[in-house]
Each structure stands twice: as structure tokens, then as C-alpha cells.
């Protein structure tokens, strides 16, 4: 399956409105438009990603890919995988995702993250 490109024109005002809404939601303009036109697979998988992060109970570094079982990850389309990674990264950097921070690049240039210790755990560890 190959990716297709669609070109669409907007006035400066329309573009500005779209850009502002995309930034407010932590999306690139492309991701924002895709999420509004075809909300199914990306939105479903992003919600699933957020749930997996919430349920991740380890101090070990993780990548977006590592949160899925291999077969599950293989069944996600390439475009959605890329969008998941970009959107998650942008939201972590913007501190829109609670208790997650960027670690840096791991093997093969995959971005790694870790859960932040909450204040209660940090208190008892001292």
C-alpha cells in the first residue's frame, strides 16, 4: 500500500485558523486535517497508546512501539505508526502527557521515554 498525496488550497485566514487549532491539540497541520477527515484508525490507536502509557508501571525506558505486542504493531498501518510517534513526541515535549518525559534516541533512532516518579514515590525513595 503506497501513501497518496492530496493538495488543497486555503486562504491565509483559513490556514491561520487551521494552524492555531492544530497547535492547540498538539498536531501538525497534516495530522489535524487527517484526524478530522478520517478519525478512525489514528484516533483509535492514539487513545489506545495513551491508555497503554497510563497503565505502564515500570521505571524502564519505553518507545511507542514497545507498548504494543509485536503482532498488534505489525497490524497498524505505516502512516498511523509515524503519526502516533510524532503526535506523542509533540505532546510529551509540550507537557500535555502527565508523568512522561523524553529520554532521547535509542537503537535505530527510536525515541525513548520514561515515566516520571510521582511525588509520593520520590518521597519514600529518599
Secondary structure by P-SEA (a helix, b strand, c coil): cbbbbbbbbbcaaaaaaaaaaaaaacccaaaaaaaaacccaaaaaaaaaaaaaaaccccccccccccccaaaaaaccaaaaaaaaaaaaaaaaaccccccccccccccbbbbbbbcccaaaaaaac
